[in-house]
Amino acid sequence: MSRNCAVSIVIPALNKERFVGHCLQSLALQDFPKDSFEVVFVDNGSTDRTLEVARSFSSSLNLTVLRKPGVWVSAVRNFGAAAARGDILIFLDCDCAVPPQWLKTATNLLARDGAGVLGAHFRVPEESSWVARSWYEGMDAERQGDLAWVPGCDMIMTRATFERIGGFDESIQTNEDCELCERVRAAGLRVVGDAAVAVVHLDNPQTLVQFYRKDLWRATDGLRVFLRSLPKITNPRPILFGAYTLICLLGFAIGAVLAFRSGRPAAPAFFVAALMAPAALLSMRLAARRGKWGYLIPLTLLHAAFGLARAHALLAAAWRAGRRGS
């Protein structure tokens, strides 16, 4: 492998043996010169066959397999970037598959648009459940142009930009992609979404419970990133939605106590309606924009679950802050 390769694809992985083969096979089939890109695969301490599957692609890819166990994904990505040799860095998750023209398209668009960061919101497999299809389908087409952030599972930038902003913040567990994009925009650079570089995310929540748990995990460091970015944050809606949901839940609890004492259920009913109203309105707006009114009820359930997960995350963040202060 030449030390002057054009592109380095950094892939973090942890116990993803079901998906690693699909990811690496899609890279092996790229319509792009094989000696012009490398794959830096960084394992985070897998205990399944993830490493074995990755190493089986050593003959079909310019592949480097590294290990960085026991750290968060930001540190894994930074570790891979430090070992990479390309002038362009692409961060791709190991449970994503890419179309054959992906690398060629990504490098051309990055040069043409002059973006600080280029990426896309992902697509879902055709066999996905109603949960994944209702929530994610069409998101890549909706979120294009100048954006507040693009997901870390499909993030493209020059090495110069990555080094200028200092890489991913290793002190946070989640929201590292949003936080990095905040710093990119603070440096006067653009964050650009383009559906032409969208990937297929193979490991999406397929049930309502999985969706709730996944979003609860994603929100782990949401409040920290939100407070750190004030007053310039451009995407306050998840935090505000969680705070609103928390107020409704508190009102419902108080109303339920009052209703129990008085025998009048009006107060808890009001807060249930207040809780569901934003979920219904957001879902109507999204269903209308996508032209898929059949998704209205599923989207309403998912928006409600999203709000509950964000409220849960805010409570957990307050509890952690209280423990640190005690």
PLY file of the C-alpha trace (Angstrom):
ply
format ascii 1.0
element vertex 326
property float x
property float y
property float z
element edge 325
property int vertex1
property int vertex2
end_header
0.00 0.00 0.00
1.41 3.37 -0.99
1.89 5.88 1.78
0.23 8.39 -0.54
-3.17 6.71 -0.80
-6.01 9.09 -1.52
-8.60 7.83 0.94
-8.61 6.12 4.31
-11.85 4.51 5.51
-11.88 4.19 9.29
-14.28 1.57 10.65
-14.89 1.10 14.39
-16.37 -2.23 15.46
-17.62 -4.01 18.56
-19.32 -7.42 18.40
-20.81 -6.98 14.94
-19.93 -10.29 13.29
-23.37 -10.41 11.59
-22.69 -7.21 9.63
-18.93 -6.85 9.18
-18.82 -9.13 6.16
-21.54 -7.16 4.35
-19.72 -3.90 5.08
-16.29 -5.02 3.90
-17.65 -6.89 0.88
-19.38 -3.70 -0.28
-16.03 -1.89 -0.02
-14.26 -4.64 -1.95
-16.75 -4.10 -4.79
-16.13 -0.35 -5.09
-15.68 1.14 -8.54
-12.52 2.87 -7.34
-8.80 2.07 -7.81
-7.84 -0.48 -5.17
-4.45 1.14 -4.56
-6.07 4.52 -3.95
-7.89 3.65 -0.73
-7.23 1.74 2.46
-9.50 0.37 5.16
-8.44 0.87 8.77
-10.56 -1.48 10.86
-10.39 -0.78 14.60
-11.87 -3.34 16.97
-13.12 -2.09 20.33
-12.71 -5.41 22.18
-15.08 -7.78 20.41
-15.72 -11.18 21.98
-17.47 -12.69 18.95
-16.07 -13.44 15.45
-15.86 -9.79 14.37
-12.05 -9.82 14.09
-11.99 -13.17 12.32
-14.48 -12.00 9.72
-12.62 -8.71 9.19
-9.26 -10.41 8.68
-10.75 -12.69 6.03
-10.86 -9.63 3.72
-7.10 -9.03 3.88
-6.64 -10.35 0.34
-9.44 -8.34 -1.25
-8.84 -4.99 0.49
-5.87 -2.86 1.53
-6.79 -3.66 5.09
-5.21 -2.79 8.42
-6.76 -4.37 11.50
-6.09 -2.68 14.84
-7.41 -3.07 18.38
-8.45 -0.33 20.80
-10.53 -2.00 23.53
-12.35 -0.44 26.44
-12.89 3.10 25.10
-15.78 4.99 23.55
-16.28 5.21 19.82
-14.73 8.70 19.58
-11.40 7.32 20.80
-11.71 4.34 18.45
-12.21 6.62 15.46
-9.38 8.94 16.50
-7.07 5.94 16.93
-7.89 4.74 13.43
-7.44 8.21 11.95
-4.00 8.50 13.56
-2.94 5.25 11.87
-4.50 6.14 8.52
-2.46 7.39 5.59
-5.03 9.01 3.33
-5.52 12.69 2.59
-9.28 12.10 2.85
-10.74 10.45 5.93
-14.06 8.61 5.77
-15.70 7.32 8.94
-17.98 4.38 8.23
-19.70 2.11 10.75
-19.19 -1.63 10.43
-22.93 -2.30 10.23
-23.29 -0.19 7.07
-23.10 -1.29 3.43
-22.23 1.08 0.59
-23.21 1.14 -3.11
-20.51 0.48 -5.76
-20.10 4.16 -6.74
-19.95 5.41 -3.15
-16.23 6.18 -2.91
-16.06 7.81 -6.32
-19.12 9.92 -5.57
-17.89 10.90 -2.10
-14.48 12.09 -3.26
-15.93 14.00 -6.21
-18.58 15.74 -4.08
-16.10 16.65 -1.34
-13.84 18.34 -3.91
-16.75 20.02 -5.71
-18.70 21.36 -2.71
-15.73 22.39 -0.59
-17.51 21.08 2.50
-15.81 20.83 5.86
-17.78 17.64 6.44
-19.83 15.71 3.90
-22.24 12.91 4.75
-25.79 11.65 4.60
-28.49 10.25 6.81
-28.66 6.53 6.20
-31.15 4.30 4.43
-32.70 1.11 5.82
-32.83 -2.37 4.27
-35.97 -3.21 2.32
-36.88 -6.01 4.73
-36.99 -3.64 7.71
-39.95 -3.62 10.11
-42.55 -0.84 10.35
-40.46 0.80 13.07
-37.37 1.30 10.93
-39.29 2.09 7.75
-41.61 4.62 9.37
-38.85 6.52 11.16
-35.85 6.39 8.84
-37.21 5.85 5.31
-36.62 8.91 3.16
-34.55 10.72 5.79
-31.50 10.88 3.49
-33.51 12.70 0.82
-35.09 15.11 3.31
-31.89 16.19 5.02
-29.69 17.61 2.27
-27.71 20.78 1.76
-26.25 22.72 4.68
-27.08 20.87 7.90
-26.34 21.12 11.60
-24.83 17.62 11.59
-24.47 14.36 9.69
-24.18 10.94 11.34
-20.78 9.57 12.29
-21.60 6.31 10.51
-21.08 8.06 7.15
-18.84 11.09 7.58
-16.32 12.37 5.02
-13.70 15.10 5.40
-10.13 15.97 4.53
-7.38 15.08 6.96
-6.56 18.78 7.17
-10.07 19.55 8.44
-10.00 16.65 10.91
-6.68 17.79 12.36
-7.73 21.45 12.38
-10.74 20.78 14.61
-8.95 18.22 16.78
-10.87 15.06 15.85
-13.69 13.53 17.87
-14.21 14.46 21.51
-13.14 11.40 23.50
-14.79 12.62 26.71
-18.35 11.89 25.49
-19.95 8.53 24.85
-22.64 9.60 22.37
-23.52 12.66 20.26
-19.88 12.78 19.20
-20.91 13.33 15.58
-23.14 16.30 16.47
-20.42 17.78 18.67
-17.77 17.45 15.97
-20.04 19.11 13.42
-20.63 21.99 15.85
-16.88 22.62 15.91
-16.63 22.32 12.13
-19.27 25.03 11.69
-17.69 27.16 14.45
-14.49 27.05 12.37
-16.41 28.62 9.47
-16.74 25.42 7.46
-19.88 23.83 6.01
-21.54 20.59 7.03
-23.22 19.25 3.90
-25.70 16.42 3.51
-26.04 14.70 0.14
-28.19 11.62 -0.46
-25.79 10.56 -3.20
-23.39 9.29 -0.51
-26.03 7.63 1.67
-25.24 4.18 3.06
-27.56 1.37 4.10
-27.58 0.90 7.86
-28.10 -2.80 8.49
-28.64 -2.79 12.26
-31.63 -0.56 12.98
-34.21 -0.93 15.78
-36.95 -3.24 14.55
-39.34 -3.04 17.52
-40.73 -0.18 19.58
-38.78 -1.33 22.63
-35.53 -1.47 20.63
-36.24 1.99 19.25
-36.75 3.38 22.76
-33.57 1.78 24.11
-31.52 2.91 21.13
-32.64 6.51 21.40
-32.15 6.48 25.16
-28.55 5.42 24.56
-28.05 8.02 21.83
-29.24 10.72 24.22
-26.70 9.77 26.91
-24.52 12.84 26.38
-27.12 14.95 24.58
-27.55 17.40 27.46
-23.78 17.87 27.89
-23.34 18.65 24.20
-26.38 20.94 24.25
-25.13 22.98 27.23
-21.60 23.12 25.86
-22.83 24.51 22.55
-25.00 27.29 23.98
-25.94 29.85 22.77
-25.12 28.87 19.18
-26.64 25.38 19.08
-28.74 24.89 15.94
-30.59 21.71 16.86
-32.22 22.18 20.27
-35.37 20.23 19.41
-34.44 16.83 20.93
-33.58 18.43 24.28
-36.65 20.69 24.25
-38.91 17.80 23.26
-37.51 15.73 26.13
-37.99 18.61 28.59
-41.58 19.14 27.40
-42.31 15.42 27.77
-40.83 15.45 31.27
-43.12 18.35 32.26
-46.14 16.47 30.90
-45.18 13.34 32.83
-44.77 15.35 36.02
-48.15 17.01 35.42
-49.74 13.63 34.80
-48.33 12.24 38.06
-49.59 15.21 40.07
-52.93 15.14 38.25
-53.32 11.42 38.93
-52.85 12.01 42.65
-55.39 14.83 42.61
-57.81 12.74 40.56
-57.50 9.87 43.01
-58.41 12.20 45.86
-61.19 14.06 44.09
-62.50 11.42 41.73
-62.11 13.79 38.76
-59.87 12.50 35.93
-59.69 15.77 33.99
-56.16 16.71 35.08
-54.36 13.49 34.11
-56.37 13.31 30.88
-55.24 16.84 30.01
-51.57 15.94 30.44
-51.94 12.75 28.39
-53.41 14.88 25.60
-50.62 17.43 26.03
-48.06 14.63 25.85
-49.46 13.15 22.63
-50.28 16.41 20.82
-46.72 17.28 19.67
-46.13 13.66 18.62
-49.30 13.73 16.51
-48.54 17.14 14.97
-44.95 16.24 14.12
-46.13 12.98 12.60
-48.79 14.71 10.50
-46.18 17.11 9.17
-43.74 14.30 8.36
-46.37 12.06 6.78
-47.56 14.96 4.61
-44.03 15.81 3.51
-43.31 12.21 2.58
-46.75 11.65 1.08
-47.22 8.55 3.25
-50.29 9.02 5.41
-50.30 5.32 6.20
-47.31 6.04 8.47
-49.26 8.54 10.61
-50.09 6.22 13.52
-46.68 4.47 13.54
-44.92 7.84 13.44
-47.06 9.15 16.30
-46.11 6.15 18.45
-42.44 6.60 17.54
-42.45 10.33 18.25
-44.02 9.63 21.65
-41.37 6.98 22.34
-38.67 9.44 21.23
-39.95 12.07 23.67
-40.12 9.54 26.51
-36.57 8.36 25.81
-35.29 11.93 25.78
-37.12 12.67 29.04
-35.61 9.54 30.57
-32.16 10.67 29.41
-32.62 14.09 31.02
-33.55 12.46 34.34
-30.54 10.16 34.09
-28.25 13.13 33.33
-29.61 15.03 36.35
-29.10 11.98 38.54
-25.50 11.58 37.35
-24.83 15.28 37.96
-26.26 14.95 41.45
-24.03 12.01 42.24
-20.96 13.84 40.99
-21.87 16.84 43.16
-22.51 14.83 46.33
0 1
1 2
2 3
3 4
4 5
5 6
6 7
7 8
8 9
9 10
10 11
11 12
12 13
13 14
14 15
15 16
16 17
17 18
18 19
19 20
20 21
21 22
22 23
23 24
24 25
25 26
26 27
27 28
28 29
29 30
30 31
31 32
32 33
33 34
34 35
35 36
36 37
37 38
38 39
39 40
40 41
41 42
42 43
43 44
44 45
45 46
46 47
47 48
48 49
49 50
50 51
51 52
52 53
53 54
54 55
55 56
56 57
57 58
58 59
59 60
60 61
61 62
62 63
63 64
64 65
65 66
66 67
67 68
68 69
69 70
70 71
71 72
72 73
73 74
74 75
75 76
76 77
77 78
78 79
79 80
80 81
81 82
82 83
83 84
84 85
85 86
86 87
87 88
88 89
89 90
90 91
91 92
92 93
93 94
94 95
95 96
96 97
97 98
98 99
99 100
100 101
101 102
102 103
103 104
104 105
105 106
106 107
107 108
108 109
109 110
110 111
111 112
112 113
113 114
114 115
115 116
116 117
117 118
118 119
119 120
120 121
121 122
122 123
123 124
124 125
125 126
126 127
127 128
128 129
129 130
130 131
131 132
132 133
133 134
134 135
135 136
136 137
137 138
138 139
139 140
140 141
141 142
142 143
143 144
144 145
145 146
146 147
147 148
148 149
149 150
150 151
151 152
152 153
153 154
154 155
155 156
156 157
157 158
158 159
159 160
160 161
161 162
162 163
163 164
164 165
165 166
166 167
167 168
168 169
169 170
170 171
171 172
172 173
173 174
174 175
175 176
176 177
177 178
178 179
179 180
180 181
181 182
182 183
183 184
184 185
185 186
186 187
187 188
188 189
189 190
190 191
191 192
192 193
193 194
194 195
195 196
196 197
197 198
198 199
199 200
200 201
201 202
202 203
203 204
204 205
205 206
206 207
207 208
208 209
209 210
210 211
211 212
212 213
213 214
214 215
215 216
216 217
217 218
218 219
219 220
220 221
221 222
222 223
223 224
224 225
225 226
226 227
227 228
228 229
229 230
230 231
231 232
232 233
233 234
234 235
235 236
236 237
237 238
238 239
239 240
240 241
241 242
242 243
243 244
244 245
245 246
246 247
247 248
248 249
249 250
250 251
251 252
252 253
253 254
254 255
255 256
256 257
257 258
258 259
259 260
260 261
261 262
262 263
263 264
264 265
265 266
266 267
267 268
268 269
269 270
270 271
271 272
272 273
273 274
274 275
275 276
276 277
277 278
278 279
279 280
280 281
281 282
282 283
283 284
284 285
285 286
286 287
287 288
288 289
289 290
290 291
291 292
292 293
293 294
294 295
295 296
296 297
297 298
298 299
299 300
300 301
301 302
302 303
303 304
304 305
305 306
306 307
307 308
308 309
309 310
310 311
311 312
312 313
313 314
314 315
315 316
316 317
317 318
318 319
319 320
320 321
321 322
322 323
323 324
324 325
